[in-house]
Amino acid sequence: MTNIPGIGFAGLGLLGNALIQRLAQHGVDIAVWNRTPEAYHQIRNTGIQFASSFEALCADCDWLFSCVSDDDAFEAINESMLRAPVRPAIHVSFSTCSPQVIRKVDIPLKESGVLLVNCPVLGRPDIVKAGKAGFLMSGPENAVKDVTPIIEPLGSSLKHLGSRPEQSAAIKLALNFLIATTIAGLSETIAALRAQGIEGEKFIATISNTSLASPILDLFGQQILDQRYGNVLFDMDLAAKDVRYFQQLAESTDSLFLTDAVLKHIDRTKEVSKRPLDWSGLAAHLFPATVASGD
């Protein structure tokens, strides 16, 4: 792409910060804005510009990229964009939100001349920084075509999933739900085996030599064995949020039994935890000594 439009980025959480760093590494000039200015210290002395306000960010960019925590924050940022005197032509959202709120926001954005591309991220901040993240993109065909050359180099894969922005949201929630059930299942399995005097290391080693082997099992299996969940790369509250959003995909939650089980694990862990935990510890109440320390 020879003529790169001006890009603004809203949201300086852990994931947003990682995405901003990747964009800068690929020579993309961006200006950033965050609701709480304290977050700016993370990228000081990097040459990245700070917008004085969200309205100023919208006025100075052709495309807006954003990464926020949940539906409420996503709605708020789009409502602010609609009130801004000048608006970007495209809004690319890297957030994990519900399909319902994306459909709700998409209508007034279109009416105001803004095309919404939804592009949730597969990978935690460390994966993004390493250039190994995946991106799930959906939205209007012309907007998707325009932004693909900017986003594709940021990670290891980019999937185009349809013309409706909410399509990639539903698939991202489904993937996160499957990971959450894997973490819960591994935790229950290791706890049950330990009750029989069998170390979890033997079980994880056995999995690695079967058709069940996978990078997800290797990653979270080791974290559960180590029982250290204090390196919060994906907060357990975010995991709970995604599981609840996933519940909303079904017409009736009566058809989704595992969601309740995962949420029960999270609630019980939060009852006994003294510190924030990564979602790898969502069933850490099964190992209470670890939860108490928050390591």
N, C-alpha and C positions, 0 to 999 in steps of 0.2 A: 504494500500500500504506500503510494508515494506521498499523498497529502493526508496526513493524520489530523483529524479534527481536534479541537481543543477539548480536553477531557477533565471533568471535575469528579472528585470522589468524596462521597459522604459516608462516614462511619469508620472510626478508628479503633474498633475492638481488635481482638487478637487476629481474627481472620481477615478483617479489613486491612489491618497493618501489613499482614503477610502479602496480600494481593497488591497493595501499593508498592511494596518493595519489589515484587516481580515486575510490575509495570515499569518502574524506574530502571530496573536492570535491562529491560528491553528498549530503553531509549524513549519511552513514552513520557512526554511532558504533561504533568498533571498538577492541578491545584486541589487542596483537600479542605474539608470542613468537618468538624465534629461538634456534637451538641455540648459536650463538656470540654473546654479548651485544655484541661489538664492532660488530655491524651496526646497533645501535640509534642510533648517531650520525647515521645518514642521515635520521632522522625526528625528531630532537630538536627541541623548541620548536615542534612542530606541534599539540600538544594531544592527540595519540594516546597512549593508555595502554599501558604495558608490563606484561605479566603476569610475576609473579615466577617462575613455572615453567609447564611445559606442562600439568601437572595442574591448576594454578590457572586457566589459560586455559580448559580444558575445563569446569571447574566453573562458570565465570562466563558462558559463552556458550550460546545456544540452538543456533546453527549454527557449525560450524567451517569456515573457508576455509583452504586451504593451497596453497603453491606451492613445490615442492622439485625437486631436480635430476635424480633418476633413480629406478629401481625400488627400489634399496636404501633410499634415504631415504624413499620413499613407504611401503614396508613398515614401516620403523622407526617412522614417525609414527603409523601405524594400530595397530601393536602397543602403542605407548605409550597410545593412546586406549583400547584394550581393557583395559589395566591400570588406567586412571584410575578412581577411586571414582565420579565423576560424568561422564557422557558427553553430548555434544551429540546432538540428534535427527537432524541432517543434517550430512554432511561433503561439502563441495564442493571437489574437487581441480582446480586450474588447471594441474597438472603435465603434462608429456608423458611418459607411461609406456607400458609394453607392455600389450597386452590381457591377456596371461597373468597378470601380477601383479595387475591390477585384478580379474580373476575370482577370483584366490586370496584377495584381501583382502575382497572383497564378501561372501563367505559368512559369515565370523565377525562382520563388522559387522552384517549383517542379524540374526543370532542374538542380538546384544547390543542390538538396538533402534536401530541407527544406519543411516540410509539414505544410500547413496553416490551422489552426482551427479558425473559426470566432465565437466569443462568446460575442455579444453585451449584455449590462446589462439593465435589467428592474428595474429602481429605481434610485433616486437621491442619492448623497453621504450620506445623513443622513440615508436613507433606507439601503444602503450598510453597513454602520457602525453598524446598528442594526441587521444585519444578516437576513434581510427580503427581499433582492433583489432576482430577478429572472434572469436566464441566458438562452439565446437562442443560442444553439450550433449547428454548422454544419461544416462538413469537412471530410477528409478521415477517414474511419471507424476505422482503427487501431490507428490513432492519437487521435481520439475522445475517444476511449476506454482507452487509456493511461492517458489522462489528466482529465478525469471525476472524479476520486477519489480525485484529488486536488481541483477542482472547486466546486463540488457538496456541500461540507460542508460550503461554503462561504455564501450561501443564503438559501432561502426557497424553491426554485424550480429550476430545470434544465431541459430544453426541448431539445431533440435531433431532429433536423429538416432536416436532409438529408446529403448526402455525398458531396455536393457542397458548399464551404464556403459562396458563395453569397446568399444562400437561407435564412439564418438567418438574413442577412442584410436587405433583402427586407421585411421580416416580422417585424423586429424592426422598420423600417421606417413607415410601415403601422400603427403600434400601436401608435407611436409618433404622426402621423398625426391625428389619431382619438382623442387623448388626446388634441391636439391643437385645433381641431374643437369644442371639449367640452368646453374648456376654452373660446373660442371666443363666442360660443353660450350662455354660462352662463352670460358672460359680457354683451352681447347685451340684453338678457332677463332682467337682473337686472336693466340695464339703462332704458329700456323701461317701466318697472313697476314703477320705481321711478318717471318717467315723469307723471305717473298717480296717484302719491301720495301713492303708495303701496310700503312698505319696502321690500327689498330683503329677509330679514329674514323669512318673511311669505312664500315666494316662496320656499326657501330652505327647510323649515320645511314641506311644502306640498310634495315636491319631496320625502322626507325621508319616507313617508307613501304610496308610490306608487311603481309600478314595475320598475320605472326608477331609484330607489335608487341604489347607488353604492359607493364604497370607493373613486373613482375618483371624482364623483360629490360632495361628502362630503368634500374632501380635498380642491379642487379648489373653490368650492362654498364658503367655509368659508374664504379662502384667498381673494377672490374677494369682499366679504362683508366687510372684514377688510380693504381692499384697502391698504395693505402694501406689497410691492413687492421688498423691498430693500434687503431681505435676499436671495442673488443670489445663489441658489443651482443648477439651470439649466439656464444658461444665454439665454436671448432672441435671441441673435445672433445664438446660437446653435440651437434653435428652428426653426429659419428661414432657417438655413442650412439644417435641416432634412426635412422640408416641400419642399424645392427645390429639394433635392435628391429624395423625394417621387414622385414629378412631373415627374422625369426622368423614373420612372417605367412604365408609360403608353406610348404606341407607339405614341399617339398624346395627347398633353396637352389639346386639345379641349374637351376631355372627363372628365377633372378634373376641375370643376368650383369652388369647395370649397377651393382649394389650393390658388387660386388668392385672395379670400376673406380674408383668414387667413394672407397671406403676406401683404395685404393692411392694415389690423389692425396693424401688426408689424411695417410697414413703418410709419404709422401715429403716433404711440406711440413714436417711436424713434425721430420723428421730434420735439416733444414737451418735451421729457424727458431730464433731466439734468444729470442723473446718470444711471449706469447700472441697469437693472431690471431683475428679475426672469421671466420665461416664463408664470407664473401665471398672469402677468400683460400685456400680449401681446395685449390686447384690452383696456389698461388703459387710452388711449386717450379719452375714453368715460367718464372718471372721472378725468378731467384735474387738479383739485386741488391736487390730489394725485400724479399724474405724475410729476408735477412741483417740489414737495418736494423730490420725490424719496424714500419715506418711504415704 
